[in-house]
Amino acid sequence: MSAFKEILLTNDMVHLLSREQAWHYRILPKNEVDGNMVFYCQEDEDENLSAELEVILGKQVQLEKLPPEEVTRLLNTYYFKEQGKRQLKTSSFAAGGNDFLDNLIREAKSLKSSDIHIETYENKCRVRVRIDGMMVERYLLKKDEYPALVNKIKIMANLDIAEKRLPQDGRINYKNADDSFDIRVSVLPTLHGEKVVLRLLSNSATDIDLNSLGLSEFDLENYLQGVKRPNGILLISGPTGSGKTTTLYATLKHLNKETRNILTIEDPIEYTLEGINQVQLKESIGLSFASALRTFLRQDPDVIMVGEIRDPETANMAIRAALTGHLVLSTIHTNSAWGTVSRLMDMGIPGFLVANTLNTTVAQRLMRLLCPECKTKVSLDRKIYPKQFNPFYEVEYHYTPKGCESCFYTGYKGRKAVYEVIPLDQELSVEIKQGNLYIDPMLKERGIKTLAENSFALFAAGETSIDEIYPLLFNY
């Protein structure tokens, strides 16, 4: 992770310098104390800089030194200037205007951002976008511009602009000459105003394919065995933002044939797939996962996809669908592939029903990849591992994130999924019926790699950092 400390500049201080002055002297205004101006500058800056600034500004100047790369990062944040094709076209300060929101959405989409966060604080308003799972600050807004921007979003999402005390949720169908997609809008009242989050939902699934998800050849073969079975439940587990939905859509795309009737109940519908009957969850009118499943069983389906098994009622309906000869695909929140078994039992599903219906269980995570332009090679010190962790094999060198313009000073660029795939055979089903949930030796005999092993392989290959895989190593 980046070693940069959090430094925030107020709008009033930012406006004291022009963009040209800030970049020419490589300084940033920190604050004003008793009539003296305090500026951040580089550690290797000329000793005469303060005297020169005093002549220009007509005030006493004090300098506080920072590493050169930190000064560059802050200048790119608050005083952007174009520096080649790799740099984003943006501004350190976003003036109000009808085109700002449209340009913001276009920019976020081009960066393959999943979310736009528009938020207000006591001294500043800012816009951040989530790129590769990490928040990156892109704009600063004036306080007096902020309410108009929020109201514009509310109007587009058919929300109540007069309601500022309660959370609101809406949806925007965004269209321009090049693209069309949906945006899920969430408005949350906070101490200093309303925070808005825009979730960008792609309507195109053309780039999604099982062969490009990151599954190893061995794991893909095991996964396809479960997909090809005519009935049973295939469950994908992992935390929010781990790519479960993308894997499900890739699976649906693989199964989408004229000879199959495929039904889905989703919240939200993130991709539209031609030839598949997709239903949007609407719990406010009683259309829940469980109620939709009941109706699906009367629609003569071959494959059913349920967005998430989150309660006993949905779990029971999914089991019923699997028992009556349907292939059911869904997600569930557990920490490992085998943990789905105990999670279903916790929901009240008897062990023998789990054993008779669960055909494949998968766990996955998304690992951020180190930026190839700035990652740093260092000798490995075993102290970087968790205390009880015994490495799967020895690694002499590893790479750490540094941060550059190309990766927005995060040190990471792009993500890759790691998987743990367990196909259930007769022997494993017997263990579930008998209540024997410790099956690690049996999985090793089958050559099944855990999430920790697959993520460690990424680390050993220099593709990711120890910080990314660290949470998966605690149990080994």
KAUR-V502167 format. One record per helix or strand of 3 or more residues. SS is the DSSP state (~ for helix, > for strand). FROM is the first residue (numbers start at 1). TO is the last residue. If there is no record, write none. Layout:
SS_FROM_TO, SS_FROM_TO
This chain:
~_11_14, ~_19_25, >_28_33, >_36_42, ~_49_57, >_61_66, ~_68_78, ~_98_110, >_115_120, >_125_131, >_134_141, ~_143_156, >_168_175, >_180_190, >_193_201, ~_210_212, ~_217_228, >_232_237, ~_244_255, >_262_266, >_277_280, ~_283_285, ~_289_296, >_303_306, ~_312_323, >_327_332, ~_339_346, ~_351_357, >_358_370, >_376_379, ~_382_384, >_397_400, ~_405_407, >_412_423, ~_426_433, ~_440_445, ~_451_460, ~_466_473
